[in-house]
């Protein structure tokens, strides 16, 4: 079982729990996710299954989009409403402050990861140290806020829409806004509305996955998976013929000059003769088709390529159906 399925993570449990549940449904330990969501957060959580887990770090679009609730005048140790209140401020934030915040916090920024995060320092998770009352120095990281808009702003509360790079902590962004205004600020809600290519319209709730599993077992779950092509379809293709596919899947290095390339420069999604994405690659210094990451297991031989791709059209047709957002009850758009 290989592919991607997008889960609508609901509030109240961590992303790791979603992965654990999906391991049971899919019957494999090879499962990963496309970006942690805090227990209090909800929204788009891409789940990578089987050989697709190799693609997590190679997604060409890692942009994330969020809708976040803000409360000015409060500071907590977790930078959100779940934490212990450190201080409060009675100063009212004027509505015109939103323009100041947009200008200050749009573009390339340096952000210090919060103590309550999964970042590791000297082999220890920051949140484990934070729960023991230990605070350590953290190195600021470069992030990018591509766009920032306020839907609501007034009475010391706000709702903001953010498009940002991978690794951005929205609650830290909000905390830093509170520091900038001198009032403090915490995150009161968070919904991820987009992760890379995936949006709310692509999501299934775990209850839907459970129902499909009860009806059709793992076969039903497999039909819900999207192929890797949906992640890499923005990349130019390196198209292999039958002979090249057999050689490539058996470890033979190919001459890029003999491969059909969509353009002269990579990186490329390497397509088998049947049109399946089997690797990501680029042109090496010696002109060979250099592999960045393969997406098929060592146990897969070229003679299985026909079988694995024969039902790809059926899977893609089933999995690429975009559900209406109104089916996601409780999501405010």
Short mmCIF file of the C-alpha atoms (twelve columns), coordinates in Angstrom:
data_MODEL
# 
_entry.id   MODEL 
# 
loop_
_atom_site.group_PDB 
_atom_site.id 
_atom_site.type_symbol 
_atom_site.label_atom_id 
_atom_site.label_alt_id 
_atom_site.label_comp_id 
_atom_site.label_asym_id 
_atom_site.label_seq_id 
_atom_site.Cartn_x 
_atom_site.Cartn_y 
_atom_site.Cartn_z 
_atom_site.pdbx_PDB_model_num 
ATOM 1   C CA . UNK A 1   0.000   0.000  0.000   1 
ATOM 2   C CA . UNK A 2   1.635   3.215  -1.221  1 
ATOM 3   C CA . UNK A 3   0.271   6.739  -1.591  1 
ATOM 4   C CA . UNK A 4   -1.010  9.809  0.202   1 
ATOM 5   C CA . UNK A 5   -4.240  10.442 2.070   1 
ATOM 6   C CA . UNK A 6   -5.236  13.740 3.587   1 
ATOM 7   C CA . UNK A 7   -6.773  13.651 7.070   1 
ATOM 8   C CA . UNK A 8   -8.745  16.405 8.757   1 
ATOM 9   C CA . UNK A 9   -7.113  16.335 12.185  1 
ATOM 10  C CA . UNK A 10  -9.629  17.326 14.794  1 
ATOM 11  C CA . UNK A 11  -8.914  19.068 18.090  1 
ATOM 12  C CA . UNK A 12  -7.878  17.212 21.210  1 
ATOM 13  C CA . UNK A 13  -5.128  14.838 20.183  1 
ATOM 14  C CA . UNK A 14  -1.658  15.111 18.612  1 
ATOM 15  C CA . UNK A 15  -0.628  14.357 15.046  1 
ATOM 16  C CA . UNK A 16  1.183   11.257 16.319  1 
ATOM 17  C CA . UNK A 17  -2.169  9.748  17.316  1 
ATOM 18  C CA . UNK A 18  -3.442  10.165 13.747  1 
ATOM 19  C CA . UNK A 19  -0.365  8.342  12.468  1 
ATOM 20  C CA . UNK A 20  -0.878  5.526  14.996  1 
ATOM 21  C CA . UNK A 21  -4.528  5.109  13.972  1 
ATOM 22  C CA . UNK A 22  -3.655  5.111  10.269  1 
ATOM 23  C CA . UNK A 23  -0.988  2.459  10.868  1 
ATOM 24  C CA . UNK A 24  -3.736  0.149  12.136  1 
ATOM 25  C CA . UNK A 25  -6.092  0.935  9.265   1 
ATOM 26  C CA . UNK A 26  -3.405  0.520  6.595   1 
ATOM 27  C CA . UNK A 27  -1.665  -2.442 8.199   1 
ATOM 28  C CA . UNK A 28  1.812   -0.982 7.821   1 
ATOM 29  C CA . UNK A 29  4.361   0.745  10.038  1 
ATOM 30  C CA . UNK A 30  5.625   2.812  7.109   1 
ATOM 31  C CA . UNK A 31  3.513   5.914  7.695   1 
ATOM 32  C CA . UNK A 32  4.511   9.541  8.193   1 
ATOM 33  C CA . UNK A 33  2.847   12.945 8.146   1 
ATOM 34  C CA . UNK A 34  3.447   16.244 6.395   1 
ATOM 35  C CA . UNK A 35  3.866   18.606 9.336   1 
ATOM 36  C CA . UNK A 36  2.916   18.426 13.019  1 
ATOM 37  C CA . UNK A 37  -0.262  20.060 14.286  1 
ATOM 38  C CA . UNK A 38  -0.620  20.865 18.003  1 
ATOM 39  C CA . UNK A 39  -3.353  18.980 19.900  1 
ATOM 40  C CA . UNK A 40  -5.427  22.197 20.102  1 
ATOM 41  C CA . UNK A 41  -5.130  22.735 16.329  1 
ATOM 42  C CA . UNK A 42  -7.173  21.205 13.535  1 
ATOM 43  C CA . UNK A 43  -7.119  20.957 9.776   1 
ATOM 44  C CA . UNK A 44  -5.111  19.512 6.902   1 
ATOM 45  C CA . UNK A 45  -2.697  16.717 7.828   1 
ATOM 46  C CA . UNK A 46  -1.271  14.809 4.830   1 
ATOM 47  C CA . UNK A 47  -0.468  11.177 5.659   1 
ATOM 48  C CA . UNK A 48  2.178   9.372  3.582   1 
ATOM 49  C CA . UNK A 49  1.832   5.594  3.352   1 
ATOM 50  C CA . UNK A 50  4.379   2.938  2.375   1 
ATOM 51  C CA . UNK A 51  7.031   4.036  -0.093  1 
ATOM 52  C CA . UNK A 52  5.388   7.458  -0.223  1 
ATOM 53  C CA . UNK A 53  7.031   8.194  3.153   1 
ATOM 54  C CA . UNK A 54  10.239  8.715  1.183   1 
ATOM 55  C CA . UNK A 55  8.619   11.734 -0.476  1 
ATOM 56  C CA . UNK A 56  7.919   13.725 2.705   1 
ATOM 57  C CA . UNK A 57  11.189  15.663 2.607   1 
ATOM 58  C CA . UNK A 58  11.118  16.177 -1.165  1 
ATOM 59  C CA . UNK A 59  7.743   17.833 -1.685  1 
ATOM 60  C CA . UNK A 60  8.331   20.785 -4.038  1 
ATOM 61  C CA . UNK A 61  5.641   22.868 -2.325  1 
ATOM 62  C CA . UNK A 62  5.873   23.004 1.468   1 
ATOM 63  C CA . UNK A 63  3.766   26.136 1.848   1 
ATOM 64  C CA . UNK A 64  1.308   26.061 4.734   1 
ATOM 65  C CA . UNK A 65  -1.800  28.221 5.161   1 
ATOM 66  C CA . UNK A 66  -3.623  28.830 8.443   1 
ATOM 67  C CA . UNK A 67  -6.538  30.642 10.006  1 
ATOM 68  C CA . UNK A 68  -5.641  31.660 13.565  1 
ATOM 69  C CA . UNK A 69  -7.518  33.316 16.416  1 
ATOM 70  C CA . UNK A 70  -5.667  35.906 18.513  1 
ATOM 71  C CA . UNK A 71  -6.239  37.422 21.952  1 
ATOM 72  C CA . UNK A 72  -4.164  40.492 22.747  1 
ATOM 73  C CA . UNK A 73  -3.359  41.496 26.323  1 
ATOM 74  C CA . UNK A 74  -2.372  38.034 27.580  1 
ATOM 75  C CA . UNK A 75  0.938   36.135 27.722  1 
ATOM 76  C CA . UNK A 76  1.198   32.414 28.563  1 
ATOM 77  C CA . UNK A 77  4.066   29.955 28.847  1 
ATOM 78  C CA . UNK A 78  2.823   27.962 25.838  1 
ATOM 79  C CA . UNK A 79  1.977   31.028 23.716  1 
ATOM 80  C CA . UNK A 80  -1.614  29.811 23.393  1 
ATOM 81  C CA . UNK A 81  -4.746  29.598 25.546  1 
ATOM 82  C CA . UNK A 82  -3.824  26.175 26.958  1 
ATOM 83  C CA . UNK A 83  -0.864  27.502 28.938  1 
ATOM 84  C CA . UNK A 84  -0.287  29.120 32.306  1 
ATOM 85  C CA . UNK A 85  -0.916  32.882 32.301  1 
ATOM 86  C CA . UNK A 86  2.319   34.775 32.899  1 
ATOM 87  C CA . UNK A 87  0.987   38.305 32.653  1 
ATOM 88  C CA . UNK A 88  -1.905  40.381 31.387  1 
ATOM 89  C CA . UNK A 89  -2.219  43.892 29.999  1 
ATOM 90  C CA . UNK A 90  -5.259  46.203 30.010  1 
ATOM 91  C CA . UNK A 91  -4.083  48.316 27.079  1 
ATOM 92  C CA . UNK A 92  -6.482  48.270 24.143  1 
ATOM 93  C CA . UNK A 93  -4.918  47.532 20.773  1 
ATOM 94  C CA . UNK A 94  -6.108  50.105 18.207  1 
ATOM 95  C CA . UNK A 95  -7.519  48.784 14.935  1 
ATOM 96  C CA . UNK A 96  -4.858  50.581 12.879  1 
ATOM 97  C CA . UNK A 97  -2.207  48.417 14.592  1 
ATOM 98  C CA . UNK A 98  -2.993  45.664 12.083  1 
ATOM 99  C CA . UNK A 99  -1.208  47.595 9.320   1 
ATOM 100 C CA . UNK A 100 1.861   47.882 11.523  1 
ATOM 101 C CA . UNK A 101 1.764   44.148 12.204  1 
ATOM 102 C CA . UNK A 102 1.303   43.248 8.540   1 
ATOM 103 C CA . UNK A 103 4.309   45.327 7.560   1 
ATOM 104 C CA . UNK A 104 6.481   44.058 10.404  1 
ATOM 105 C CA . UNK A 105 5.652   40.352 10.079  1 
ATOM 106 C CA . UNK A 106 5.440   39.790 6.320   1 
ATOM 107 C CA . UNK A 107 8.477   38.525 4.442   1 
ATOM 108 C CA . UNK A 108 11.626  36.764 5.604   1 
ATOM 109 C CA . UNK A 109 11.916  36.625 9.408   1 
ATOM 110 C CA . UNK A 110 14.020  34.985 12.092  1 
ATOM 111 C CA . UNK A 111 11.903  33.010 14.570  1 
ATOM 112 C CA . UNK A 112 12.964  31.346 17.818  1 
ATOM 113 C CA . UNK A 113 11.180  27.993 18.317  1 
ATOM 114 C CA . UNK A 114 8.988   27.920 21.452  1 
ATOM 115 C CA . UNK A 115 9.919   25.769 24.420  1 
ATOM 116 C CA . UNK A 116 6.669   23.844 24.001  1 
ATOM 117 C CA . UNK A 117 7.634   22.331 20.644  1 
ATOM 118 C CA . UNK A 118 8.988   19.073 19.230  1 
ATOM 119 C CA . UNK A 119 12.331  20.645 18.298  1 
ATOM 120 C CA . UNK A 120 15.284  18.682 19.690  1 
ATOM 121 C CA . UNK A 121 18.188  20.271 21.550  1 
ATOM 122 C CA . UNK A 122 21.032  17.937 22.525  1 
ATOM 123 C CA . UNK A 123 18.790  14.963 21.824  1 
ATOM 124 C CA . UNK A 124 15.900  16.136 24.011  1 
ATOM 125 C CA . UNK A 125 12.509  17.433 22.907  1 
ATOM 126 C CA . UNK A 126 11.940  20.998 24.020  1 
ATOM 127 C CA . UNK A 127 8.464   20.207 25.322  1 
ATOM 128 C CA . UNK A 128 9.919   17.529 27.631  1 
ATOM 129 C CA . UNK A 129 12.294  20.099 29.095  1 
ATOM 130 C CA . UNK A 130 9.531   22.717 29.339  1 
ATOM 131 C CA . UNK A 131 7.327   20.354 31.343  1 
ATOM 132 C CA . UNK A 132 10.181  20.001 33.825  1 
ATOM 133 C CA . UNK A 133 10.431  23.762 34.132  1 
ATOM 134 C CA . UNK A 134 13.700  23.880 32.206  1 
ATOM 135 C CA . UNK A 135 14.273  26.562 29.591  1 
ATOM 136 C CA . UNK A 136 17.246  26.327 27.234  1 
ATOM 137 C CA . UNK A 137 18.678  28.630 24.615  1 
ATOM 138 C CA . UNK A 138 17.303  28.052 21.122  1 
ATOM 139 C CA . UNK A 139 18.787  29.125 17.827  1 
ATOM 140 C CA . UNK A 140 16.521  31.387 15.735  1 
ATOM 141 C CA . UNK A 141 15.447  29.901 12.417  1 
ATOM 142 C CA . UNK A 142 14.729  31.580 9.121   1 
ATOM 143 C CA . UNK A 143 11.069  31.494 8.088   1 
ATOM 144 C CA . UNK A 144 9.051   33.236 5.410   1 
ATOM 145 C CA . UNK A 145 5.606   34.782 5.794   1 
ATOM 146 C CA . UNK A 146 4.350   34.988 2.225   1 
ATOM 147 C CA . UNK A 147 1.116   36.760 3.096   1 
ATOM 148 C CA . UNK A 148 -0.702  37.918 6.222   1 
ATOM 149 C CA . UNK A 149 -4.245  39.287 6.329   1 
ATOM 150 C CA . UNK A 150 -6.626  40.063 9.161   1 
ATOM 151 C CA . UNK A 151 -10.244 38.977 8.719   1 
ATOM 152 C CA . UNK A 152 -11.257 40.548 12.027  1 
ATOM 153 C CA . UNK A 153 -9.459  43.023 14.250  1 
ATOM 154 C CA . UNK A 154 -10.947 44.826 17.253  1 
ATOM 155 C CA . UNK A 155 -11.747 44.653 20.974  1 
ATOM 156 C CA . UNK A 156 -8.339  43.026 21.561  1 
ATOM 157 C CA . UNK A 157 -9.200  39.984 19.461  1 
ATOM 158 C CA . UNK A 158 -8.393  39.169 15.861  1 
ATOM 159 C CA . UNK A 159 -8.566  36.465 13.224  1 
ATOM 160 C CA . UNK A 160 -5.710  36.243 10.764  1 
ATOM 161 C CA . UNK A 161 -4.963  34.306 7.589   1 
ATOM 162 C CA . UNK A 162 -1.323  33.340 7.094   1 
ATOM 163 C CA . UNK A 163 0.570   31.748 4.215   1 
ATOM 164 C CA . UNK A 164 4.026   30.696 5.365   1 
ATOM 165 C CA . UNK A 165 7.008   28.426 4.890   1 
ATOM 166 C CA . UNK A 166 7.487   25.019 6.468   1 
ATOM 167 C CA . UNK A 167 8.627   25.172 10.090  1 
ATOM 168 C CA . UNK A 168 6.754   28.351 11.016  1 
ATOM 169 C CA . UNK A 169 5.179   28.376 14.490  1 
ATOM 170 C CA . UNK A 170 1.986   30.416 14.256  1 
ATOM 171 C CA . UNK A 171 1.637   30.777 18.030  1 
ATOM 172 C CA . UNK A 172 5.188   32.154 18.161  1 
ATOM 173 C CA . UNK A 173 4.332   34.561 15.353  1 
ATOM 174 C CA . UNK A 174 1.362   35.742 17.424  1 
ATOM 175 C CA . UNK A 175 3.484   35.939 20.576  1 
ATOM 176 C CA . UNK A 176 6.009   38.097 18.721  1 
ATOM 177 C CA . UNK A 177 3.175   40.372 17.574  1 
ATOM 178 C CA . UNK A 178 2.196   40.843 21.208  1 
ATOM 179 C CA . UNK A 179 5.796   41.731 22.058  1 
ATOM 180 C CA . UNK A 180 5.878   44.238 19.201  1 
ATOM 181 C CA . UNK A 181 2.728   45.951 20.496  1 
ATOM 182 C CA . UNK A 182 3.799   45.716 24.146  1 
ATOM 183 C CA . UNK A 183 0.545   44.031 25.145  1 
ATOM 184 C CA . UNK A 184 1.309   40.347 24.820  1 
ATOM 185 C CA . UNK A 185 -0.797  38.013 22.659  1 
ATOM 186 C CA . UNK A 186 -1.796  34.360 22.559  1 
ATOM 187 C CA . UNK A 187 -3.235  32.033 19.967  1 
ATOM 188 C CA . UNK A 188 -6.824  31.034 20.742  1 
ATOM 189 C CA . UNK A 189 -7.509  28.771 17.755  1 
ATOM 190 C CA . UNK A 190 -5.705  27.349 14.736  1 
ATOM 191 C CA . UNK A 191 -6.906  25.665 11.554  1 
ATOM 192 C CA . UNK A 192 -4.503  24.597 8.842   1 
ATOM 193 C CA . UNK A 193 -6.374  25.217 5.611   1 
ATOM 194 C CA . UNK A 194 -3.615  24.133 3.240   1 
ATOM 195 C CA . UNK A 195 -0.466  22.007 3.327   1 
ATOM 196 C CA . UNK A 196 1.458   21.962 0.069   1 
ATOM 197 C CA . UNK A 197 -0.887  20.750 -2.663  1 
ATOM 198 C CA . UNK A 198 -3.581  19.700 -0.200  1 
ATOM 199 C CA . UNK A 199 -6.515  21.743 1.085   1 
ATOM 200 C CA . UNK A 200 -9.584  21.155 3.232   1 
ATOM 201 C CA . UNK A 201 -11.398 19.876 0.155   1 
ATOM 202 C CA . UNK A 202 -9.029  16.884 -0.010  1 
ATOM 203 C CA . UNK A 203 -9.546  15.810 3.610   1 
ATOM 204 C CA . UNK A 204 -11.226 12.812 5.152   1 
ATOM 205 C CA . UNK A 205 -12.150 12.634 8.813   1 
ATOM 206 C CA . UNK A 206 -10.937 9.630  10.767  1 
ATOM 207 C CA . UNK A 207 -14.561 8.590  11.271  1 
ATOM 208 C CA . UNK A 208 -14.908 8.277  7.478   1 
ATOM 209 C CA . UNK A 209 -11.726 6.213  7.272   1 
ATOM 210 C CA . UNK A 210 -13.021 3.967  10.042  1 
ATOM 211 C CA . UNK A 211 -16.335 3.437  8.221   1 
ATOM 212 C CA . UNK A 212 -14.582 2.547  4.960   1 
ATOM 213 C CA . UNK A 213 -12.322 0.133  6.830   1 
ATOM 214 C CA . UNK A 214 -15.300 -1.584 8.453   1 
ATOM 215 C CA . UNK A 215 -16.975 -2.002 5.066   1 
ATOM 216 C CA . UNK A 216 -14.076 -2.952 2.828   1 
ATOM 217 C CA . UNK A 217 -10.996 -3.400 4.998   1 
ATOM 218 C CA . UNK A 218 -7.550  -2.396 3.783   1 
ATOM 219 C CA . UNK A 219 -8.597  -2.632 0.132   1 
ATOM 220 C CA . UNK A 220 -11.105 0.163  0.690   1 
ATOM 221 C CA . UNK A 221 -8.458  2.311  2.372   1 
ATOM 222 C CA . UNK A 222 -6.031  1.696  -0.490  1 
ATOM 223 C CA . UNK A 223 -8.572  3.025  -2.993  1 
ATOM 224 C CA . UNK A 224 -8.694  6.281  -1.026  1 
ATOM 225 C CA . UNK A 225 -4.958  6.893  -1.447  1 
ATOM 226 C CA . UNK A 226 -3.728  9.491  -3.917  1 
ATOM 227 C CA . UNK A 227 -0.695  8.635  -6.081  1 
ATOM 228 C CA . UNK A 228 2.637   10.409 -5.612  1 
ATOM 229 C CA . UNK A 229 2.094   12.121 -8.947  1 
ATOM 230 C CA . UNK A 230 -0.286  14.565 -7.280  1 
ATOM 231 C CA . UNK A 231 2.634   15.913 -5.214  1 
ATOM 232 C CA . UNK A 232 5.194   16.137 -7.987  1 
ATOM 233 C CA . UNK A 233 3.072   17.005 -11.014 1 
ATOM 234 C CA . UNK A 234 4.449   20.569 -11.003 1 
ATOM 235 C CA . UNK A 235 7.964   19.245 -11.725 1 
ATOM 236 C CA . UNK A 236 9.102   18.585 -15.306 1 
ATOM 237 C CA . UNK A 237 9.200   14.919 -16.239 1 
ATOM 238 C CA . UNK A 238 11.987  12.577 -17.257 1 
ATOM 239 C CA . UNK A 239 10.095  9.897  -19.194 1 
ATOM 240 C CA . UNK A 240 11.547  6.405  -19.415 1 
ATOM 241 C CA . UNK A 241 10.705  3.821  -22.057 1 
ATOM 242 C CA . UNK A 242 10.182  0.133  -21.270 1 
ATOM 243 C CA . UNK A 243 13.837  -0.817 -21.470 1 
ATOM 244 C CA . UNK A 244 14.966  2.231  -19.460 1 
ATOM 245 C CA . UNK A 245 12.342  1.512  -16.809 1 
ATOM 246 C CA . UNK A 246 13.612  -2.056 -16.338 1 
ATOM 247 C CA . UNK A 247 17.224  -0.873 -16.140 1 
ATOM 248 C CA . UNK A 248 16.442  2.005  -13.786 1 
ATOM 249 C CA . UNK A 249 14.456  -0.170 -11.382 1 
ATOM 250 C CA . UNK A 250 17.373  -2.594 -11.300 1 
ATOM 251 C CA . UNK A 251 19.858  0.119  -10.375 1 
ATOM 252 C CA . UNK A 252 21.358  0.944  -13.775 1 
ATOM 253 C CA . UNK A 253 22.518  4.574  -14.160 1 
ATOM 254 C CA . UNK A 254 20.945  6.142  -17.260 1 
ATOM 255 C CA . UNK A 255 22.434  8.684  -19.658 1 
ATOM 256 C CA . UNK A 256 20.169  11.752 -19.444 1 
ATOM 257 C CA . UNK A 257 20.821  12.511 -23.130 1 
ATOM 258 C CA . UNK A 258 18.973  9.295  -24.014 1 
ATOM 259 C CA . UNK A 259 15.990  10.082 -21.766 1 
ATOM 260 C CA . UNK A 260 12.983  12.130 -22.878 1 
ATOM 261 C CA . UNK A 261 13.094  15.290 -20.731 1 
ATOM 262 C CA . UNK A 262 10.414  17.968 -20.529 1 
ATOM 263 C CA . UNK A 263 13.120  20.632 -20.221 1 
ATOM 264 C CA . UNK A 264 16.898  20.990 -20.017 1 
ATOM 265 C CA . UNK A 265 17.089  21.630 -16.250 1 
ATOM 266 C CA . UNK A 266 15.773  19.671 -13.262 1 
ATOM 267 C CA . UNK A 267 14.899  18.496 -10.791 1 
ATOM 268 C CA . UNK A 268 12.624  16.013 -12.561 1 
ATOM 269 C CA . UNK A 269 9.962   13.533 -11.597 1 
ATOM 270 C CA . UNK A 270 11.163  10.318 -13.178 1 
ATOM 271 C CA . UNK A 271 8.258   8.517  -14.830 1 
ATOM 272 C CA . UNK A 272 8.173   4.833  -15.672 1 
ATOM 273 C CA . UNK A 273 6.978   3.612  -19.060 1 
ATOM 274 C CA . UNK A 274 3.507   3.354  -17.521 1 
ATOM 275 C CA . UNK A 275 3.564   6.962  -16.312 1 
ATOM 276 C CA . UNK A 276 4.076   6.333  -12.579 1 
ATOM 277 C CA . UNK A 277 6.405   8.574  -10.565 1 
ATOM 278 C CA . UNK A 278 9.163   6.193  -9.436  1 
ATOM 279 C CA . UNK A 279 11.823  8.707  -8.371  1 
ATOM 280 C CA . UNK A 280 12.976  12.301 -8.210  1 
ATOM 281 C CA . UNK A 281 16.217  13.061 -10.032 1 
ATOM 282 C CA . UNK A 282 18.386  15.626 -11.765 1 
ATOM 283 C CA . UNK A 283 21.134  15.804 -14.364 1 
ATOM 284 C CA . UNK A 284 24.506  15.060 -12.757 1 
ATOM 285 C CA . UNK A 285 27.801  16.707 -13.617 1 
ATOM 286 C CA . UNK A 286 28.721  13.786 -15.860 1 
ATOM 287 C CA . UNK A 287 25.398  13.944 -17.718 1 
ATOM 288 C CA . UNK A 288 23.873  10.914 -16.003 1 
ATOM 289 C CA . UNK A 289 20.316  10.924 -14.674 1 
ATOM 290 C CA . UNK A 290 21.195  11.317 -11.008 1 
ATOM 291 C CA . UNK A 291 18.730  9.930  -8.453  1 
ATOM 292 C CA . UNK A 292 17.720  12.180 -5.556  1 
ATOM 293 C CA . UNK A 293 15.159  9.791  -4.084  1 
ATOM 294 C CA . UNK A 294 13.594  6.526  -5.251  1 
ATOM 295 C CA . UNK A 295 9.979   5.769  -4.450  1 
ATOM 296 C CA . UNK A 296 9.935   2.017  -4.944  1 
ATOM 297 C CA . UNK A 297 11.161  -0.618 -2.534  1 
ATOM 298 C CA . UNK A 298 14.147  -2.850 -3.105  1 
ATOM 299 C CA . UNK A 299 11.829  -5.821 -3.312  1 
ATOM 300 C CA . UNK A 300 10.076  -4.402 -6.356  1 
ATOM 301 C CA . UNK A 301 11.444  -5.672 -9.657  1 
ATOM 302 C CA . UNK A 302 10.754  -4.318 -13.102 1 
ATOM 303 C CA . UNK A 303 8.418   -7.185 -13.924 1 
ATOM 304 C CA . UNK A 304 6.043   -5.877 -11.231 1 
ATOM 305 C CA . UNK A 305 5.839   -2.423 -12.808 1 
ATOM 306 C CA . UNK A 306 3.020   -3.452 -15.113 1 
ATOM 307 C CA . UNK A 307 0.928   -4.835 -12.251 1 
ATOM 308 C CA . UNK A 308 1.542   -1.854 -9.966  1 
ATOM 309 C CA . UNK A 309 0.538   0.646  -12.631 1 
ATOM 310 C CA . UNK A 310 -2.377  -1.208 -14.201 1 
ATOM 311 C CA . UNK A 311 -4.819  0.053  -11.621 1 
ATOM 312 C CA . UNK A 312 -3.237  3.527  -11.265 1 
ATOM 313 C CA . UNK A 313 -5.930  5.131  -13.404 1 
ATOM 314 C CA . UNK A 314 -8.663  3.645  -11.236 1 
ATOM 315 C CA . UNK A 315 -6.942  4.744  -8.021  1 
ATOM 316 C CA . UNK A 316 -6.352  8.259  -9.282  1 
ATOM 317 C CA . UNK A 317 -9.929  8.630  -10.429 1 
ATOM 318 C CA . UNK A 318 -11.226 7.521  -7.041  1 
ATOM 319 C CA . UNK A 319 -8.718  9.370  -4.872  1 
ATOM 320 C CA . UNK A 320 -8.617  12.684 -6.719  1 
ATOM 321 C CA . UNK A 321 -12.310 13.405 -6.118  1 
ATOM 322 C CA . UNK A 322 -12.491 16.691 -4.244  1 
ATOM 323 C CA . UNK A 323 -15.108 16.684 -1.539  1 
ATOM 324 C CA . UNK A 324 -17.281 19.669 -0.836  1 
ATOM 325 C CA . UNK A 325 -16.012 21.728 2.105   1 
ATOM 326 C CA . UNK A 326 -19.508 21.817 3.588   1 
ATOM 327 C CA . UNK A 327 -19.033 18.157 4.521   1 
ATOM 328 C CA . UNK A 328 -16.430 19.198 7.070   1 
ATOM 329 C CA . UNK A 329 -18.774 20.073 9.884   1 
ATOM 330 C CA . UNK A 330 -17.618 22.690 12.318  1 
ATOM 331 C CA . UNK A 331 -15.087 24.308 9.981   1 
ATOM 332 C CA . UNK A 332 -15.567 28.050 9.734   1 
ATOM 333 C CA . UNK A 333 -14.647 29.404 6.297   1 
# 
